[in-house]
Amino acid sequence: MVGSGAFGALTVGNVKWVWWFFGMCWFLHIIFALGKSWAESAKVRGGDSGAVYSKLAGLTVIVWFCYPIIWVFAEGFGNFSVTFEVLIYGILDLISKCVFSLILMSGASSGYETI
């Protein structure tokens, strides 16, 4: 998924959209797994793990949907400057990593090891 975006960014011409489409296929597969199979596994474990997982999966899906949108406008159409692109990616990275970690650690009082 990430590799496809990188190849698309380095490719000149319309071939970059083939790489974007290939990356989106993997992206949708991961989103499906987050929403269906892995969510069912978290609920089976019981306790608070299902609630913590729901928060983590929801945050991941929302933030990860922003990455391909930014790629389309920055790399695909060239509408964003490099500075703005890097700034937005940095903000998305902070949200997806730091906020994710804070939510995960908030489950520590209820036994996060069950996740």
C-alpha positions in Angstrom: 0.0 0.0 0.0 2.7 2.5 1.0 5.1 1.2 -1.6 2.4 1.7 -4.3 2.0 5.3 -3.2 5.8 5.8 -3.4 6.0 4.2 -6.8 3.1 6.4 -8.0 4.8 9.5 -6.7 8.0 8.7 -8.5 6.3 7.8 -11.8 5.8 10.4 -14.5 2.5 10.4 -16.5 -0.7 8.6 -16.1 0.9 5.3 -14.9 0.9 6.8 -11.4 -2.9 6.3 -11.3 -2.3 2.5 -11.8 -0.1 2.5 -8.8 -2.6 4.5 -6.8 -5.4 2.0 -7.8 -3.2 -0.9 -6.8 -2.5 0.7 -3.4 -6.2 1.4 -2.9 -7.0 -2.3 -3.4 -4.7 -3.2 -0.6 -6.0 -0.3 1.5 -9.6 -1.5 1.1 -8.6 -5.0 2.1 -7.0 -3.7 5.3 -10.1 -1.5 6.0 -12.3 -4.6 5.6 -10.1 -6.6 7.9 -10.2 -3.8 10.5 -13.9 -3.5 10.4 -15.0 -7.2 10.1 -12.6 -10.1 11.0 -10.4 -8.4 13.5 -13.3 -6.6 15.2 -15.0 -10.0 15.6 -11.9 -11.4 17.2 -11.7 -8.5 19.6 -15.3 -8.9 20.7 -14.8 -12.6 21.3 -12.0 -11.8 23.8 -14.6 -10.0 25.9 -14.0 -7.3 28.5 -13.0 -3.9 27.5 -10.9 -5.1 24.6 -13.8 -4.8 22.1 -14.4 -1.1 23.1 -10.7 -0.2 23.0 -10.4 -2.0 19.6 -13.4 -0.1 18.3 -11.9 3.2 19.2 -8.5 2.3 17.7 -10.0 0.9 14.5 -12.3 3.9 14.1 -9.4 6.3 14.5 -7.2 4.3 12.1 -9.9 4.2 9.4 -10.7 7.9 9.6 -7.0 9.0 9.5 -6.0 6.4 6.9 -8.7 7.6 4.5 -7.1 11.0 4.5 -3.7 9.7 3.2 -5.0 8.7 -0.3 -7.0 11.9 -0.5 -3.9 14.0 0.2 -1.9 11.9 -2.3 -4.5 12.5 -5.1 -4.3 16.3 -4.7 -0.6 16.5 -4.0 1.0 13.9 -6.2 -1.8 13.1 -8.5 -3.0 16.5 -9.6 -0.2 18.6 -8.2 -2.6 21.1 -6.5 -0.7 21.2 -3.2 2.8 22.6 -2.5 5.4 20.3 -1.2 5.4 22.2 2.1 1.7 21.9 2.6 1.9 18.2 1.6 4.6 17.5 4.2 2.7 19.5 6.9 -0.5 17.5 6.3 1.3 14.2 6.3 3.1 15.2 9.5 -0.2 16.0 11.2 -1.8 12.8 10.0 1.2 10.8 11.3 1.0 12.5 14.7 -2.7 11.7 15.0 -2.3 8.1 13.7 0.6 7.3 15.9 0.4 9.5 19.1 -3.3 9.5 19.5 -3.5 5.8 18.7 -0.9 5.2 21.4 -2.8 7.3 24.0 -6.0 5.4 23.3 -4.2 2.1 23.5 -2.5 3.0 26.8 -5.9 4.3 28.2 -6.9 0.6 28.0 -4.1 -0.3 30.4 -6.2 0.2 33.5 -8.7 -2.4 32.2 -6.1 -4.9 31.1 -4.8 -3.9 27.6 -2.9 -7.1 27.4 -6.1 -8.8 26.3 -6.0 -6.8 23.1 
